[in-house]
């Protein structure tokens, strides 16, 4: 079974971004990281995918917008993250 596509938008020096990536790394999953520190087309892409998002990280698993680091940690605490990573 293959894992869903995971995308995370980050900025340089962001502690929340580091925390989210560390959790994903601990799960042994692959993800695509887009650093939007300097703006650019990936920042625009993030805002298209999550119009109300103004902070990073913004995390997408499969077709679902998870939200940020706190939301990812909540999914883990509630035991829901593993199922999403295997969907």
Biotite code that builds the C-alpha atoms (Angstrom):
import biotite.structure as struc

atoms = struc.array([
    struc.Atom([0.000, 0.000, 0.000], chain_id="A", res_id=1, res_name="UNK", atom_name="CA", element="C"),
    struc.Atom([1.405, 3.383, -0.938], chain_id="A", res_id=2, res_name="UNK", atom_name="CA", element="C"),
    struc.Atom([1.196, 6.430, 1.236], chain_id="A", res_id=3, res_name="UNK", atom_name="CA", element="C"),
    struc.Atom([-0.765, 9.506, 0.169], chain_id="A", res_id=4, res_name="UNK", atom_name="CA", element="C"),
    struc.Atom([1.080, 12.559, -1.112], chain_id="A", res_id=5, res_name="UNK", atom_name="CA", element="C"),
    struc.Atom([2.169, 14.765, 1.771], chain_id="A", res_id=6, res_name="UNK", atom_name="CA", element="C"),
    struc.Atom([3.081, 18.411, 1.240], chain_id="A", res_id=7, res_name="UNK", atom_name="CA", element="C"),
    struc.Atom([4.308, 20.883, 3.840], chain_id="A", res_id=8, res_name="UNK", atom_name="CA", element="C"),
    struc.Atom([4.887, 24.595, 3.281], chain_id="A", res_id=9, res_name="UNK", atom_name="CA", element="C"),
    struc.Atom([7.539, 26.038, 5.601], chain_id="A", res_id=10, res_name="UNK", atom_name="CA", element="C"),
    struc.Atom([9.719, 29.077, 6.297], chain_id="A", res_id=11, res_name="UNK", atom_name="CA", element="C"),
    struc.Atom([13.336, 29.258, 7.411], chain_id="A", res_id=12, res_name="UNK", atom_name="CA", element="C"),
    struc.Atom([13.795, 29.283, 11.191], chain_id="A", res_id=13, res_name="UNK", atom_name="CA", element="C"),
    struc.Atom([10.201, 28.288, 11.951], chain_id="A", res_id=14, res_name="UNK", atom_name="CA", element="C"),
    struc.Atom([10.023, 26.209, 15.126], chain_id="A", res_id=15, res_name="UNK", atom_name="CA", element="C"),
    struc.Atom([6.513, 24.989, 14.354], chain_id="A", res_id=16, res_name="UNK", atom_name="CA", element="C"),
    struc.Atom([7.696, 23.843, 10.928], chain_id="A", res_id=17, res_name="UNK", atom_name="CA", element="C"),
    struc.Atom([10.558, 21.944, 12.543], chain_id="A", res_id=18, res_name="UNK", atom_name="CA", element="C"),
    struc.Atom([8.178, 20.303, 15.009], chain_id="A", res_id=19, res_name="UNK", atom_name="CA", element="C"),
    struc.Atom([5.787, 19.192, 12.248], chain_id="A", res_id=20, res_name="UNK", atom_name="CA", element="C"),
    struc.Atom([8.624, 17.804, 10.101], chain_id="A", res_id=21, res_name="UNK", atom_name="CA", element="C"),
    struc.Atom([10.073, 15.984, 13.106], chain_id="A", res_id=22, res_name="UNK", atom_name="CA", element="C"),
    struc.Atom([6.712, 14.277, 13.716], chain_id="A", res_id=23, res_name="UNK", atom_name="CA", element="C"),
    struc.Atom([6.412, 13.283, 10.050], chain_id="A", res_id=24, res_name="UNK", atom_name="CA", element="C"),
    struc.Atom([10.012, 12.046, 10.072], chain_id="A", res_id=25, res_name="UNK", atom_name="CA", element="C"),
    struc.Atom([9.271, 9.941, 13.159], chain_id="A", res_id=26, res_name="UNK", atom_name="CA", element="C"),
    struc.Atom([6.496, 8.253, 11.161], chain_id="A", res_id=27, res_name="UNK", atom_name="CA", element="C"),
    struc.Atom([8.969, 7.363, 8.400], chain_id="A", res_id=28, res_name="UNK", atom_name="CA", element="C"),
    struc.Atom([6.896, 8.980, 5.669], chain_id="A", res_id=29, res_name="UNK", atom_name="CA", element="C"),
    struc.Atom([8.102, 10.891, 2.647], chain_id="A", res_id=30, res_name="UNK", atom_name="CA", element="C"),
    struc.Atom([6.882, 14.430, 2.125], chain_id="A", res_id=31, res_name="UNK", atom_name="CA", element="C"),
    struc.Atom([7.506, 17.325, -0.195], chain_id="A", res_id=32, res_name="UNK", atom_name="CA", element="C"),
    struc.Atom([8.634, 20.508, 1.526], chain_id="A", res_id=33, res_name="UNK", atom_name="CA", element="C"),
    struc.Atom([8.223, 23.924, -0.067], chain_id="A", res_id=34, res_name="UNK", atom_name="CA", element="C"),
    struc.Atom([10.161, 26.737, 1.616], chain_id="A", res_id=35, res_name="UNK", atom_name="CA", element="C"),
    struc.Atom([8.173, 29.927, 1.087], chain_id="A", res_id=36, res_name="UNK", atom_name="CA", element="C"),
    struc.Atom([10.461, 32.211, 3.122], chain_id="A", res_id=37, res_name="UNK", atom_name="CA", element="C"),
    struc.Atom([11.022, 34.484, 0.137], chain_id="A", res_id=38, res_name="UNK", atom_name="CA", element="C"),
    struc.Atom([7.453, 34.198, -1.187], chain_id="A", res_id=39, res_name="UNK", atom_name="CA", element="C"),
    struc.Atom([7.157, 33.242, -4.813], chain_id="A", res_id=40, res_name="UNK", atom_name="CA", element="C"),
    struc.Atom([4.917, 30.847, -6.709], chain_id="A", res_id=41, res_name="UNK", atom_name="CA", element="C"),
    struc.Atom([4.848, 28.185, -3.974], chain_id="A", res_id=42, res_name="UNK", atom_name="CA", element="C"),
    struc.Atom([3.529, 30.759, -1.494], chain_id="A", res_id=43, res_name="UNK", atom_name="CA", element="C"),
    struc.Atom([0.800, 31.614, -3.989], chain_id="A", res_id=44, res_name="UNK", atom_name="CA", element="C"),
    struc.Atom([0.119, 27.894, -4.412], chain_id="A", res_id=45, res_name="UNK", atom_name="CA", element="C"),
    struc.Atom([-0.231, 27.476, -0.637], chain_id="A", res_id=46, res_name="UNK", atom_name="CA", element="C"),
    struc.Atom([-2.686, 30.348, -0.460], chain_id="A", res_id=47, res_name="UNK", atom_name="CA", element="C"),
    struc.Atom([-4.728, 28.872, -3.296], chain_id="A", res_id=48, res_name="UNK", atom_name="CA", element="C"),
    struc.Atom([-4.883, 25.529, -1.511], chain_id="A", res_id=49, res_name="UNK", atom_name="CA", element="C"),
    struc.Atom([-5.594, 27.091, 1.907], chain_id="A", res_id=50, res_name="UNK", atom_name="CA", element="C"),
    struc.Atom([-7.069, 30.562, 1.302], chain_id="A", res_id=51, res_name="UNK", atom_name="CA", element="C"),
    struc.Atom([-7.365, 31.484, 4.985], chain_id="A", res_id=52, res_name="UNK", atom_name="CA", element="C"),
    struc.Atom([-3.878, 30.307, 5.950], chain_id="A", res_id=53, res_name="UNK", atom_name="CA", element="C"),
    struc.Atom([-1.525, 33.079, 7.005], chain_id="A", res_id=54, res_name="UNK", atom_name="CA", element="C"),
    struc.Atom([1.023, 31.069, 8.971], chain_id="A", res_id=55, res_name="UNK", atom_name="CA", element="C"),
    struc.Atom([3.322, 28.140, 8.386], chain_id="A", res_id=56, res_name="UNK", atom_name="CA", element="C"),
    struc.Atom([3.555, 25.278, 8.362], chain_id="A", res_id=57, res_name="UNK", atom_name="CA", element="C"),
    struc.Atom([0.579, 24.363, 6.228], chain_id="A", res_id=58, res_name="UNK", atom_name="CA", element="C"),
    struc.Atom([0.284, 20.616, 5.825], chain_id="A", res_id=59, res_name="UNK", atom_name="CA", element="C"),
    struc.Atom([-1.646, 18.632, 3.248], chain_id="A", res_id=60, res_name="UNK", atom_name="CA", element="C"),
    struc.Atom([-2.091, 14.855, 3.368], chain_id="A", res_id=61, res_name="UNK", atom_name="CA", element="C"),
    struc.Atom([-3.645, 13.428, 0.249], chain_id="A", res_id=62, res_name="UNK", atom_name="CA", element="C"),
    struc.Atom([-6.445, 15.777, -0.700], chain_id="A", res_id=63, res_name="UNK", atom_name="CA", element="C"),
    struc.Atom([-6.960, 17.000, 2.860], chain_id="A", res_id=64, res_name="UNK", atom_name="CA", element="C"),
    struc.Atom([-5.712, 20.242, 4.368], chain_id="A", res_id=65, res_name="UNK", atom_name="CA", element="C"),
    struc.Atom([-4.572, 19.232, 7.839], chain_id="A", res_id=66, res_name="UNK", atom_name="CA", element="C"),
    struc.Atom([-3.638, 22.741, 8.965], chain_id="A", res_id=67, res_name="UNK", atom_name="CA", element="C"),
    struc.Atom([-0.531, 23.548, 10.953], chain_id="A", res_id=68, res_name="UNK", atom_name="CA", element="C"),
    struc.Atom([1.748, 21.903, 13.473], chain_id="A", res_id=69, res_name="UNK", atom_name="CA", element="C"),
    struc.Atom([-0.812, 22.015, 16.287], chain_id="A", res_id=70, res_name="UNK", atom_name="CA", element="C"),
    struc.Atom([-3.450, 20.292, 14.149], chain_id="A", res_id=71, res_name="UNK", atom_name="CA", element="C"),
    struc.Atom([-0.944, 17.624, 13.084], chain_id="A", res_id=72, res_name="UNK", atom_name="CA", element="C"),
    struc.Atom([-0.015, 17.006, 16.739], chain_id="A", res_id=73, res_name="UNK", atom_name="CA", element="C"),
    struc.Atom([-3.711, 16.772, 17.660], chain_id="A", res_id=74, res_name="UNK", atom_name="CA", element="C"),
    struc.Atom([-4.261, 14.109, 14.994], chain_id="A", res_id=75, res_name="UNK", atom_name="CA", element="C"),
    struc.Atom([-1.335, 12.167, 16.467], chain_id="A", res_id=76, res_name="UNK", atom_name="CA", element="C"),
    struc.Atom([-2.644, 12.495, 20.050], chain_id="A", res_id=77, res_name="UNK", atom_name="CA", element="C"),
    struc.Atom([-6.108, 11.345, 18.960], chain_id="A", res_id=78, res_name="UNK", atom_name="CA", element="C"),
    struc.Atom([-4.656, 8.333, 17.163], chain_id="A", res_id=79, res_name="UNK", atom_name="CA", element="C"),
    struc.Atom([-5.894, 9.506, 13.741], chain_id="A", res_id=80, res_name="UNK", atom_name="CA", element="C"),
    struc.Atom([-2.629, 10.414, 12.033], chain_id="A", res_id=81, res_name="UNK", atom_name="CA", element="C"),
    struc.Atom([-1.419, 6.889, 11.248], chain_id="A", res_id=82, res_name="UNK", atom_name="CA", element="C"),
    struc.Atom([-4.646, 6.079, 9.396], chain_id="A", res_id=83, res_name="UNK", atom_name="CA", element="C"),
    struc.Atom([-4.334, 9.263, 7.325], chain_id="A", res_id=84, res_name="UNK", atom_name="CA", element="C"),
    struc.Atom([-0.732, 8.425, 6.433], chain_id="A", res_id=85, res_name="UNK", atom_name="CA", element="C"),
    struc.Atom([-1.761, 5.006, 5.138], chain_id="A", res_id=86, res_name="UNK", atom_name="CA", element="C"),
    struc.Atom([-4.943, 6.021, 3.321], chain_id="A", res_id=87, res_name="UNK", atom_name="CA", element="C"),
])
